[in-house]
């Protein structure tokens, strides 16, 4: 594992306007070329958190996927964020993981936010994914997933190799519940002995819901590495692989973890 440089993009979004959002974000990402390994965008960054799935969905490898491929190639970094995707007459809140070589992987949001009737408009993801980058194993999660720790529990094998080294959560997390966002991100870092990152949006959406950001990075002890409140900003963090390895060796709580399967 090499050290990992990550950019957390906290931004306002134009409501249900893909063209405007992609143009705005392209301008924000331009200065990052060659400076980071991973660029993380918020949940549903092309449209905002909308339940208009039939109106706004696009197939894989269409406008937003192609844009992400272009941004990844230009920046020489993986670009990730979630998009409304239609596949086989189903709609998904799908996190895309796009590499500079054009490879695309994805994770479909598991826990759909019933309070906004997301479960009425989108299909639930069926499995977790772990991506690899520069030797790091990385777990992607989306917004409401944060409230369900069993889904993201970091397990280990007999050799002490853990499922992942970094988890990140992209979100449209309302300002009214920002205290839960702050607390749960830190908890996920501590309990899973991993770096944890959260990227939320700011501003107000077309439904009048406000978002206060609070994008952040926490280390494996729950200490704050980076944080920004309610303004547009790009946070840059450098994750130290050796510090993580030494801490897991010194404090091997993973050896006492309960074994289980999620069905």
C-alpha positions as CSV (number, residue, x, y, z in Angstrom):
1,X,0.0,0.0,0.0
2,X,1.2,3.5,-0.9
3,X,-0.1,6.6,0.7
4,X,-3.3,7.8,-0.8
5,X,-4.2,11.4,-1.8
6,X,-7.9,12.1,-1.9
7,X,-10.1,15.1,-2.8
8,X,-13.5,15.6,-1.1
9,X,-15.7,17.8,-3.3
10,X,-18.3,19.6,-1.2
11,X,-20.6,21.6,-3.5
12,X,-24.0,23.0,-4.1
13,X,-25.9,21.4,-7.0
14,X,-28.3,22.8,-9.7
15,X,-31.7,21.1,-9.2
16,X,-32.3,18.4,-11.8
17,X,-29.9,20.0,-14.3
18,X,-27.3,17.5,-15.5
19,X,-25.7,19.8,-18.0
20,X,-25.2,22.7,-15.5
21,X,-23.8,20.4,-12.8
22,X,-21.3,18.6,-15.1
23,X,-20.1,22.0,-16.4
24,X,-19.8,23.4,-12.9
25,X,-17.9,20.3,-11.6
26,X,-15.6,20.2,-14.5
27,X,-14.4,23.7,-13.6
28,X,-13.9,22.6,-10.0
29,X,-11.9,19.5,-10.9
30,X,-9.6,21.1,-13.4
31,X,-7.0,22.3,-10.8
32,X,-6.8,18.7,-9.4
33,X,-5.1,17.3,-12.4
34,X,-2.2,15.0,-11.4
35,X,-2.4,16.0,-7.7
36,X,-4.7,13.3,-6.2
37,X,-5.4,9.6,-6.6
38,X,-9.2,9.7,-5.9
39,X,-11.8,12.4,-6.4
40,X,-15.1,11.9,-4.4
41,X,-18.3,13.7,-5.5
42,X,-21.6,13.8,-3.6
43,X,-24.7,11.5,-4.0
44,X,-26.6,12.1,-7.2
45,X,-24.2,14.8,-8.2
46,X,-25.6,15.3,-11.7
47,X,-29.2,16.0,-10.5
48,X,-29.5,16.4,-6.8
49,X,-31.4,13.9,-4.6
50,X,-34.5,13.5,-6.8
51,X,-37.2,11.0,-6.9
52,X,-37.9,11.7,-10.6
53,X,-36.1,8.6,-11.6
54,X,-38.0,8.0,-14.9
55,X,-37.4,11.6,-16.0
56,X,-33.7,11.8,-15.0
57,X,-32.3,8.3,-15.3
58,X,-29.7,7.5,-17.9
59,X,-28.2,4.1,-19.0
60,X,-24.7,3.0,-18.2
61,X,-22.0,4.5,-20.4
62,X,-24.1,7.4,-21.4
63,X,-23.6,11.2,-20.7
64,X,-22.5,11.1,-17.0
65,X,-20.4,7.9,-17.3
66,X,-18.6,9.3,-20.4
67,X,-18.0,12.6,-18.5
68,X,-16.6,10.7,-15.6
69,X,-14.3,8.8,-17.9
70,X,-13.1,12.1,-19.4
71,X,-12.5,13.6,-15.9
72,X,-10.7,10.5,-14.7
73,X,-8.4,10.5,-17.7
74,X,-7.6,14.3,-17.4
75,X,-7.0,14.3,-13.7
76,X,-5.2,10.9,-13.7
77,X,-7.3,9.9,-10.7
78,X,-10.3,7.7,-10.0
79,X,-13.5,9.7,-10.0
80,X,-16.5,8.5,-8.0
81,X,-20.0,9.6,-7.1
82,X,-23.6,8.4,-7.6
83,X,-25.9,8.7,-10.6
84,X,-29.5,7.8,-11.4
85,X,-29.1,4.7,-13.7
86,X,-31.7,2.7,-15.6
87,X,-31.0,-0.9,-16.2
88,X,-33.3,-3.7,-17.3
89,X,-36.4,-1.5,-16.6
90,X,-35.1,-0.9,-13.0
91,X,-33.8,2.3,-11.5
92,X,-30.7,2.5,-9.2
93,X,-29.0,5.1,-7.1
94,X,-25.7,3.8,-8.4
95,X,-22.2,4.8,-7.3
96,X,-19.8,4.7,-10.2
97,X,-16.1,4.1,-9.7
98,X,-14.3,5.3,-12.9
99,X,-10.6,4.8,-13.4
100,X,-8.2,6.8,-15.6
101,X,-8.0,3.8,-18.0
102,X,-11.7,4.0,-18.6
103,X,-12.6,1.0,-16.4
104,X,-16.0,1.4,-14.7
105,X,-17.2,-0.4,-11.6
106,X,-20.2,0.3,-9.5
107,X,-22.1,-0.2,-6.2
108,X,-25.9,0.1,-5.9
109,X,-27.2,1.8,-2.8
110,X,-28.5,-0.8,-0.4
111,X,-30.5,1.2,2.1
112,X,-33.1,3.3,0.4
113,X,-34.4,6.3,2.3
114,X,-38.0,5.5,2.9
115,X,-38.8,8.9,4.5
116,X,-38.3,10.4,1.1
117,X,-40.0,7.4,-0.6
118,X,-36.7,6.5,-2.3
119,X,-37.7,2.8,-1.9
120,X,-40.8,3.5,-4.1
121,X,-38.7,4.8,-7.0
122,X,-35.4,2.9,-6.9
123,X,-34.3,-0.7,-6.6
124,X,-32.2,-1.9,-3.6
125,X,-28.6,-3.0,-4.1
126,X,-27.9,-6.6,-3.3
127,X,-24.2,-6.8,-2.4
128,X,-21.3,-4.8,-1.1
129,X,-18.3,-4.0,-3.3
130,X,-14.7,-3.4,-2.4
131,X,-12.5,-1.5,-4.9
132,X,-8.7,-1.5,-5.0
133,X,-6.5,1.5,-5.5
134,X,-2.7,1.7,-5.0
135,X,-2.9,-1.4,-2.8
136,X,-5.8,0.0,-0.7
137,X,-9.1,-1.9,-0.3
138,X,-11.9,0.6,-0.4
139,X,-15.5,0.2,0.6
140,X,-18.0,2.5,-1.1
141,X,-21.3,3.4,0.6
142,X,-24.2,5.8,0.0
143,X,-25.9,8.2,2.5
144,X,-28.5,6.2,4.4
145,X,-26.2,3.2,4.4
146,X,-24.4,5.0,7.2
147,X,-27.1,4.2,9.7
148,X,-26.7,0.5,9.3
149,X,-23.3,-0.6,10.8
150,X,-23.7,-4.3,10.2
151,X,-23.8,-3.7,6.4
152,X,-20.3,-2.1,6.5
153,X,-18.7,-4.2,9.3
154,X,-15.1,-4.7,8.6
155,X,-14.3,-8.4,9.1
156,X,-11.0,-10.2,8.9
157,X,-9.5,-13.6,7.9
158,X,-7.3,-15.8,10.0
159,X,-4.2,-13.9,8.8
160,X,-5.6,-10.6,10.1
161,X,-6.2,-9.3,6.6
162,X,-9.3,-7.0,6.9
163,X,-12.0,-6.6,4.3
164,X,-11.1,-3.0,3.7
165,X,-8.8,-0.1,4.7
166,X,-10.9,2.9,3.8
167,X,-14.7,3.4,3.7
168,X,-16.3,6.4,2.2
169,X,-19.9,7.7,2.3
170,X,-21.3,10.0,-0.4
171,X,-24.5,11.8,0.7
172,X,-27.3,14.2,0.4
173,X,-27.7,14.4,4.2
174,X,-30.0,17.2,5.4
175,X,-28.8,19.8,7.8
176,X,-31.6,18.9,10.3
177,X,-29.7,15.6,11.0
178,X,-26.1,16.8,10.8
179,X,-25.3,15.7,14.3
180,X,-26.1,12.1,13.4
181,X,-23.9,12.4,10.3
182,X,-20.9,13.6,12.3
183,X,-21.3,11.0,15.1
184,X,-21.9,8.0,12.8
185,X,-18.9,8.7,10.5
186,X,-16.6,8.8,13.4
187,X,-18.2,5.6,14.8
188,X,-17.7,3.8,11.6
189,X,-14.0,4.7,11.6
190,X,-13.4,3.5,15.2
191,X,-15.4,0.3,15.1
192,X,-13.9,-0.8,11.8
193,X,-10.3,0.2,12.4
194,X,-10.1,2.1,9.1
195,X,-10.0,5.5,7.6
196,X,-13.5,6.9,7.0
197,X,-14.6,9.7,4.7
198,X,-17.9,11.4,4.2
199,X,-18.7,13.7,1.3
200,X,-22.0,15.7,1.6
201,X,-23.5,18.5,-0.4
202,X,-24.4,22.0,0.6
203,X,-27.2,24.4,-0.4
204,X,-30.9,23.9,-0.9
205,X,-32.6,21.5,-3.3
206,X,-35.8,21.9,-5.3
207,X,-37.8,20.5,-2.4
208,X,-36.7,23.2,0.0
209,X,-34.4,20.8,1.9
210,X,-31.1,22.4,3.1
211,X,-27.8,20.7,3.4
212,X,-25.0,21.8,5.7
213,X,-22.1,19.8,4.3
214,X,-19.9,18.6,7.2
215,X,-17.7,16.6,4.8
216,X,-14.9,15.1,6.7
217,X,-12.1,12.5,7.0
218,X,-11.4,10.5,10.1
219,X,-8.5,8.2,10.9
220,X,-8.8,4.7,12.4
221,X,-9.0,6.2,16.0
222,X,-11.8,8.6,15.1
223,X,-9.6,11.6,15.1
224,X,-10.5,14.4,12.6
225,X,-8.1,14.8,9.7
226,X,-10.2,17.3,7.7
227,X,-13.6,19.0,8.1
228,X,-15.6,21.7,6.4
229,X,-19.0,23.0,7.5
230,X,-21.6,24.7,5.3
231,X,-19.7,26.1,2.4
232,X,-18.5,24.9,-1.0
233,X,-14.9,23.6,-0.7
234,X,-12.5,20.9,-1.8
235,X,-10.8,19.1,1.1
236,X,-7.5,17.3,0.3
237,X,-6.4,14.5,2.6
238,X,-3.4,12.2,2.6
239,X,-3.9,8.8,4.1
240,X,-0.9,7.1,5.6
241,X,-0.8,3.3,5.0
242,X,2.0,2.6,7.5
243,X,0.2,4.4,10.4
244,X,-2.9,2.2,9.7
245,X,-0.8,-1.0,9.6
246,X,1.0,-0.2,12.9
247,X,-2.3,0.7,14.7
248,X,-4.0,-2.5,13.7
249,X,-1.0,-4.4,14.9
250,X,-0.8,-2.5,18.2
251,X,-4.5,-2.6,18.9
252,X,-5.8,-5.8,17.2
253,X,-9.5,-5.5,18.2
254,X,-10.3,-7.3,15.0
255,X,-9.2,-10.6,16.7
256,X,-12.2,-10.3,19.1
257,X,-14.9,-9.4,16.5
258,X,-18.0,-11.6,16.1
259,X,-18.2,-13.6,12.9
260,X,-21.5,-13.4,10.9
261,X,-23.0,-13.2,7.4
262,X,-25.4,-10.6,6.0
263,X,-28.2,-12.1,4.0
